[in-house]
Amino acid sequence: MGPAATADMLEKFVELRHASCDQQHIPLIVSSIPDIPDRTACLLSGGPSPYRYLERYLHMLEDAGAECIVIPCNTAHYWFDDLQNVAKARMISILDATLEDIPPSARHVGLLATNATLATGLYQKKALARGADVNSARRSGAGAGNAGYLCA
């Protein structure tokens, strides 16, 4: 996916490890793949699907020795279940990891995301299964530029 999401995830792995030397860090194999069909165009406009590219890169990571795979792109999680079905490596869903950090007692959560991520309904479905309602700028009609009121 985009290099910014990949770089952000890599930075979090480094920061959260609290290593005092290089040898204490987690071995990582990183693949930044911006050269695939646009996920947003596929989901919102019927453009070409990136799935076969995602699957190819998944197997490249496995062939390189990856035992666990995280995709740092929310929109790409539209294909997560299909990828997990063909993966040999363990896959971690960033959607599940995010929702696990929300207290079980929360009944309303705010979601700031791209139009494509919102259109997939992935967070909404998973949150609803936990008994929570998702409020987003799109659902509220505000648009991303005015999303700050969700936190007020």
DRENSE-560834 format. One record per residue (C-alpha): residue in one letter; z, x, y negated. Coordinates in steps of 0.05 Angstrom, whole numbers. Layout:
DRENSE-560834
+------+--------+--------+--------+
| rolo |     pz |     px |     py |
+------+--------+--------+--------+
|    A |      Z |      X |      Y |
...
+------+--------+--------+--------+
//
This chain:
DRENSE-560834
+------+--------+--------+--------+
| rolo |     pz |     px |     py |
+------+--------+--------+--------+
|    M |      0 |      0 |      0 |
|    G |      8 |     23 |    -71 |
|    P |     35 |     93 |    -82 |
|    A |     89 |     68 |   -130 |
|    A |    122 |     25 |    -77 |
|    T |    118 |     82 |    -27 |
|    A |    147 |    132 |    -77 |
|    D |    203 |     83 |    -95 |
|    M |    223 |     75 |    -22 |
|    L |    221 |    150 |    -10 |
|    E |    265 |    162 |    -71 |
|    K |    315 |    111 |    -44 |
|    F |    317 |    146 |     24 |
|    V |    332 |    212 |    -11 |
|    E |    384 |    184 |    -59 |
|    L |    422 |    142 |     -9 |
|    R |    427 |    197 |     43 |
|    H |    475 |    238 |     -1 |
|    A |    452 |    301 |     34 |
|    S |    479 |    368 |     10 |
|    C |    420 |    406 |     39 |
|    D |    349 |    392 |     61 |
|    Q |    368 |    394 |    134 |
|    Q |    414 |    333 |    126 |
|    H |    357 |    288 |    104 |
|    I |    323 |    238 |    151 |
|    P |    257 |    264 |    179 |
|    L |    202 |    219 |    149 |
|    I |    128 |    209 |    160 |
|    V |     99 |    177 |     98 |
|    S |     33 |    141 |     93 |
|    S |     10 |    115 |     25 |
|    I |    -52 |     72 |     36 |
|    P |    -80 |     44 |    -29 |
|    D |   -151 |     47 |     -2 |
|    I |   -148 |    -18 |     38 |
|    P |   -171 |    -88 |     18 |
|    D |   -126 |   -118 |    -35 |
|    R |    -71 |   -161 |     -5 |
|    T |    -67 |   -206 |    -66 |
|    A |   -142 |   -219 |    -67 |
|    C |   -140 |   -236 |      7 |
|    L |    -82 |   -285 |      1 |
|    L |   -100 |   -318 |    -66 |
|    S |   -176 |   -315 |    -67 |
|    G |   -199 |   -309 |      5 |
|    G |   -218 |   -236 |     -1 |
|    P |   -225 |   -189 |     58 |
|    S |   -163 |   -182 |    101 |
|    P |   -126 |   -115 |    102 |
|    Y |    -97 |   -130 |    171 |
|    R |   -141 |    -84 |    213 |
|    Y |   -127 |    -27 |    165 |
|    L |    -53 |    -41 |    167 |
|    E |    -55 |    -40 |    243 |
|    R |    -96 |     24 |    244 |
|    Y |    -46 |     60 |    198 |
|    L |     12 |     32 |    239 |
|    H |    -16 |     65 |    302 |
|    M |    -30 |    129 |    263 |
|    L |     44 |    132 |    244 |
|    E |     64 |    119 |    317 |
|    D |     16 |    173 |    341 |
|    A |     49 |    221 |    291 |
|    G |    117 |    207 |    322 |
|    A |    145 |    150 |    281 |
|    E |    201 |    113 |    318 |
|    C |    216 |     64 |    262 |
|    I |    168 |     36 |    210 |
|    V |    183 |      4 |    142 |
|    I |    128 |    -26 |     99 |
|    P |    151 |    -22 |     26 |
|    C |    104 |    -78 |      3 |
|    N |    130 |   -149 |      1 |
|    T |     61 |   -180 |      1 |
|    A |     41 |   -140 |     64 |
|    H |     97 |   -175 |    101 |
|    Y |     50 |   -234 |    107 |
|    W |     22 |   -194 |    167 |
|    F |     90 |   -167 |    190 |
|    D |     98 |   -210 |    252 |
|    D |     28 |   -194 |    276 |
|    L |     40 |   -120 |    264 |
|    Q |    107 |   -123 |    299 |
|    N |     73 |   -154 |    359 |
|    V |     26 |    -94 |    368 |
|    A |     76 |    -40 |    348 |
|    K |    110 |      6 |    396 |
|    A |    157 |     31 |    342 |
|    R |    215 |    -10 |    316 |
|    M |    196 |    -45 |    251 |
|    I |    244 |    -63 |    196 |
|    S |    228 |   -122 |    151 |
|    I |    246 |   -111 |     78 |
|    L |    250 |   -187 |     71 |
|    D |    304 |   -191 |    125 |
|    A |    340 |   -130 |     96 |
|    T |    340 |   -162 |     27 |
|    L |    365 |   -229 |     50 |
|    E |    420 |   -197 |     93 |
|    D |    449 |   -169 |     28 |
|    I |    457 |   -239 |     -1 |
|    P |    526 |   -269 |     14 |
|    P |    521 |   -324 |     67 |
|    S |    556 |   -372 |     18 |
|    A |    499 |   -366 |    -33 |
|    R |    460 |   -430 |    -37 |
|    H |    412 |   -411 |    -93 |
|    V |    377 |   -344 |   -102 |
|    G |    329 |   -320 |   -155 |
|    L |    264 |   -285 |   -135 |
|    L |    222 |   -243 |   -182 |
|    A |    158 |   -226 |   -145 |
|    T |     83 |   -222 |   -151 |
|    N |     42 |   -286 |   -147 |
|    A |     17 |   -266 |    -78 |
|    T |     87 |   -254 |    -51 |
|    L |    109 |   -322 |    -79 |
|    A |     47 |   -356 |    -50 |
|    T |     62 |   -331 |     20 |
|    G |    128 |   -368 |     18 |
|    L |    159 |   -315 |     63 |
|    Y |    223 |   -306 |     23 |
|    Q |    229 |   -381 |     12 |
|    K |    223 |   -396 |     87 |
|    K |    273 |   -343 |    107 |
|    A |    323 |   -362 |     53 |
|    L |    317 |   -436 |     71 |
|    A |    332 |   -418 |    144 |
|    R |    397 |   -387 |    117 |
|    G |    413 |   -450 |     78 |
|    A |    393 |   -423 |      9 |
|    D |    342 |   -448 |    -41 |
|    V |    297 |   -398 |    -76 |
|    N |    285 |   -405 |   -151 |
|    S |    226 |   -366 |   -179 |
|    A |    191 |   -362 |   -246 |
|    R |    129 |   -392 |   -215 |
|    R |    166 |   -450 |   -184 |
|    S |    201 |   -463 |   -250 |
|    G |    136 |   -459 |   -289 |
|    A |    159 |   -402 |   -333 |
|    G |    110 |   -348 |   -313 |
|    A |    131 |   -276 |   -298 |
|    G |    135 |   -258 |   -372 |
|    N |    191 |   -308 |   -384 |
|    A |    228 |   -299 |   -318 |
|    G |    291 |   -272 |   -351 |
|    Y |    319 |   -342 |   -361 |
|    L |    330 |   -346 |   -285 |
|    C |    387 |   -297 |   -293 |
|    A |    419 |   -333 |   -352 |
+------+--------+--------+--------+
//
